[in-house]
Amino acid sequence: MEKVELKKGIYWVGAIDWNIRDFHGYSTTFGTTYNAYLVLDEKNVLVDTVKAPFYLEMLGRISEIIDPARIDIIVSNHVEMDHSGSLFQIAERIGAPMVITSERGEKGLKKHYQKSLKFKTVKTGESLSIGHRTLAFVEAPMLHWPDSMFTYIKEDQLLMPNDAFGQHLASSQRFEDEVGDEVMGQAAKYYANILWPLGPLILKKVDEVVKMGIPIDMIAPSHGLIWRNDPSRIIQAYVEWSQGKTGKKILVIYDTMWGSTESIAKAILKGLIEEGAEAKLLHLRSNHRSDIIHEMLEAKGVLLGSPTLNNGMFPTMGDFLTYMRGLRPKGKVFGLFGSHGWGGGAIKEMRRSLETEKFEIWEKELPVQFVPSSEEVKSAIEFGKEFAKKVL
Ligand code: FEO
């Protein structure tokens, strides 16, 4: 692969994970990348590393540019192993580099790897001259872990925010302007599945960075494509997602045993569409939970349907609600429906699950026994219409 120079003397030396399809429960349909960056100056700096199995790939890329032994400093913006997995290997290979990280970063790295290095911890506002350039550090706790921080190169107006602004997207291109619209779609999926609960913190961090008055010409995250052409596009998207901007979208998310809940779901969908909603039907066993969460990002309302199994909700609905509750998608209205044989219980269990996180739930419910009659199908269409009127 050709050397990728972001700015004069600053190179991408990461790795492309073409084949990963499950990233701790997130379906990475298009793979991912682990981005590491090499900054050549009087002191040579490696910013972040790659997941452990990709160590040699990173080492090979560095070796095409300089002898790795000439790296003086490693910056660790984030402890999670997709970025620190090769840190100790490369540090041992090149001698005793200084490792710059946050206070929590040092603690986290020691706990993960049971080893120590020549650490220097930094706080927001601290900077380090490496010759012609200055590295500035901004702590960014919970973006994505408590240890996370951003590194900014003042002279190049280059922000390296690690997990923030990333996308799980493997590509032979390195810059967002070299690929099509899928980059924004994958950035949205990444935001929804990883950063959604942290929306208020993101708004605060964006505001803090704006107030610091630091000009940003390029954003080089730790996953996916680098934002070279108008990086304000992804910053603005993060602001809108954090503010919970929605459209006319309503989702019908369901599972079914013998087709009854599916019949109700389709009738509800008809009602939603008739009222002008951009409605989507999502079967829980045909759509990965992380793709459904992606769909939810700009949805105004969500209707959940489950058959009753052993007095409770269907296991796929339990899985989905457990995942969704952790991401705390606020600002949506939820509605509930389902089919049952004798005792029922699915709707009650779904409601209980949503109540734990204080989601807004429509008081009206649509339970149907066994197979829906034509009257019950009509009621389901009306249920969809009413929900759309309430939500849109
Ligand atoms: Fe890409 Fe939080 O690690």
Residues whose N, C-alpha, C, O or C-beta is under 5 A from the ligand:
A	BS01	FEO	E80 D82 H144 D163
